[in-house]
Amino acid sequence: MTIDSTEDLFVDGLKHAYYTEQRLVDALEELEQTSTSEELKSGFAEHREETKNQIDRLETVFEHVDASPEGEEDPVVEGMIEAHEEFVDKDPSDEALDRFNIAAGQKSEHYEIAVYGNLIPMADQLGLDDAADTLEETLREEQDELETLSEMGEEFDYGELEVSE
């Protein structure tokens, strides 16, 4: 696909967002399964359901621009997922894995915030007010999730983690 207009760039961005959200549904299930904290497990499960709703919203935005919903692989997302898999393969303690999972969630939220933060002004510029509003709703959810994870990270008890020399 040649990208030579704001609309082309917007649709390309939607494809990356769509791919990201679809991959994160599975990644959030993995984070839930590998976490030991019930609060963390519950948070990842809730965000997984929210992510499914975000996918539905993206499909609506695709309709606004008369494009079929399809994802385009995003190497950033693949890198984050690979980093988690590599960490799990190191057989970390439960506490270390929970803390790593919080950080992994924060990283993905930061990335999603950037993705939606770039799509919204393009939708506005294209006069796609409904699409911009839909994307804004998702952006707010991502920001709320980041805040929740950040609070969990601040409250995490590092005293249980052993530091090897």
C-alpha positions as CSV (number, residue, x, y, z in Angstrom):
1,M,0.0,0.0,0.0
2,T,1.3,3.4,-1.0
3,I,0.8,6.0,1.7
4,D,0.4,9.4,0.1
5,S,-2.4,11.1,2.1
6,T,-3.5,11.7,5.7
7,E,-6.3,9.2,5.1
8,D,-3.8,6.5,4.0
9,L,-1.7,7.2,7.0
10,F,-4.7,7.1,9.3
11,V,-5.9,3.7,7.8
12,D,-2.3,2.4,8.2
13,G,-2.3,3.5,11.8
14,L,-5.7,1.8,12.4
15,K,-4.3,-1.4,11.0
16,H,-1.4,-1.2,13.5
17,A,-3.7,-0.4,16.3
18,Y,-6.0,-3.3,15.3
19,Y,-3.1,-5.7,15.2
20,T,-1.8,-4.4,18.6
21,E,-5.2,-4.9,20.3
22,Q,-5.6,-8.4,18.9
23,R,-2.2,-9.5,20.0
24,L,-2.7,-7.9,23.4
25,V,-5.8,-10.0,24.0
26,D,-3.6,-13.1,24.0
27,A,-0.8,-11.3,25.8
28,L,-3.1,-10.2,28.6
29,E,-4.2,-13.8,29.0
30,E,-0.6,-14.8,29.4
31,L,0.0,-12.0,31.9
32,E,-3.0,-13.2,33.9
33,Q,-1.9,-16.8,33.8
34,T,1.7,-16.1,34.9
35,S,0.8,-13.6,37.7
36,T,0.5,-14.9,41.2
37,S,-1.2,-11.9,42.8
38,E,-5.0,-12.2,42.7
39,E,-5.3,-8.5,42.3
40,L,-3.0,-8.5,39.3
41,K,-4.7,-11.6,37.8
42,S,-8.1,-9.9,38.1
43,G,-6.8,-6.6,36.6
44,F,-5.3,-8.4,33.6
45,A,-8.6,-10.3,33.1
46,E,-10.7,-7.2,33.2
47,H,-8.4,-5.4,30.8
48,R,-8.5,-8.3,28.5
49,E,-12.3,-7.9,28.2
50,E,-11.9,-4.2,27.8
51,T,-9.4,-4.8,25.0
52,K,-12.0,-7.0,23.2
53,N,-14.4,-4.0,23.3
54,Q,-11.6,-1.8,22.0
55,I,-11.2,-4.1,19.0
56,D,-15.0,-3.8,18.3
57,R,-14.6,0.0,18.4
58,L,-11.7,-0.1,16.0
59,E,-13.9,-2.1,13.6
60,T,-16.4,0.7,13.8
61,V,-13.7,3.2,13.0
62,F,-12.7,1.1,10.0
63,E,-16.3,1.4,8.8
64,H,-16.1,5.2,9.1
65,V,-13.3,5.2,6.5
66,D,-14.9,2.5,4.4
67,A,-11.9,0.1,5.0
68,S,-12.0,-3.5,6.0
69,P,-10.7,-4.2,9.5
70,E,-7.3,-5.9,9.2
71,G,-4.2,-5.8,11.2
72,E,-0.7,-5.0,10.1
73,E,2.1,-6.6,12.1
74,D,3.7,-4.3,14.6
75,P,7.3,-5.1,15.5
76,V,7.1,-3.1,18.8
77,V,4.3,-5.3,20.0
78,E,6.1,-8.4,18.9
79,G,9.2,-7.2,20.8
80,M,7.3,-6.7,24.0
81,I,5.7,-10.1,23.8
82,E,9.1,-11.7,23.0
83,A,10.7,-9.9,26.0
84,H,8.0,-11.4,28.3
85,E,8.5,-14.9,26.9
86,E,12.3,-14.6,27.4
87,F,11.8,-13.4,31.0
88,V,9.4,-16.3,31.8
89,D,11.9,-18.7,30.4
90,K,14.4,-17.6,33.0
91,D,12.2,-19.2,35.7
92,P,11.9,-16.1,37.9
93,S,10.5,-16.1,41.4
94,D,6.8,-15.4,41.7
95,E,7.5,-11.9,43.1
96,A,9.9,-11.0,40.3
97,L,7.4,-12.3,37.7
98,D,4.5,-10.3,39.1
99,R,6.7,-7.1,39.1
100,F,7.8,-7.8,35.6
101,N,4.2,-8.3,34.5
102,I,3.3,-4.9,36.0
103,A,6.1,-3.3,34.0
104,A,5.1,-5.2,30.8
105,G,1.6,-3.9,31.2
106,Q,2.8,-0.4,31.7
107,K,5.0,-0.6,28.6
108,S,2.1,-1.7,26.5
109,E,-0.2,1.0,27.8
110,H,2.4,3.7,27.1
111,Y,2.6,2.3,23.5
112,E,-1.1,2.2,23.1
113,I,-1.5,5.7,24.4
114,A,1.0,6.9,21.8
115,V,-0.8,5.0,19.0
116,Y,-4.2,6.5,19.9
117,G,-2.7,9.9,20.7
118,N,-1.5,10.0,17.0
119,L,-4.7,8.7,15.5
120,I,-7.1,11.1,17.1
121,P,-5.6,14.3,15.6
122,M,-5.6,12.7,12.1
123,A,-9.3,11.7,12.6
124,D,-10.0,15.3,13.6
125,Q,-8.1,16.7,10.6
126,L,-10.1,14.3,8.2
127,G,-13.4,15.5,9.7
128,L,-14.1,12.1,11.2
129,D,-15.6,13.4,14.4
130,D,-17.3,10.1,15.4
131,A,-14.1,8.2,14.8
132,A,-12.1,10.7,16.8
133,D,-14.6,10.4,19.7
134,T,-14.5,6.6,19.5
135,L,-10.7,6.6,19.6
136,E,-10.7,9.1,22.4
137,E,-12.8,6.7,24.5
138,T,-10.2,4.0,24.0
139,L,-7.4,6.5,24.8
140,R,-9.0,7.3,28.1
141,E,-9.3,3.6,29.0
142,E,-5.6,3.1,28.2
143,Q,-4.7,6.1,30.4
144,D,-6.8,4.7,33.2
145,E,-5.2,1.3,32.9
146,L,-1.7,2.8,33.0
147,E,-2.6,4.7,36.1
148,T,-3.9,1.5,37.8
149,L,-0.7,-0.4,36.9
150,S,1.5,2.5,38.0
151,E,-0.2,2.5,41.4
152,M,0.3,-1.2,41.6
153,G,3.9,-0.8,40.8
154,E,4.3,1.9,43.4
155,E,2.7,-0.3,46.0
156,F,4.7,-3.4,45.1
157,D,6.7,-4.9,48.0
158,Y,10.3,-5.1,46.7
159,G,11.4,-6.5,50.1
160,E,10.4,-10.0,48.9
161,L,12.8,-9.9,45.9
162,E,16.2,-11.3,46.5
163,V,19.1,-9.5,44.9
164,S,21.9,-11.8,43.7
165,E,25.4,-10.5,43.5
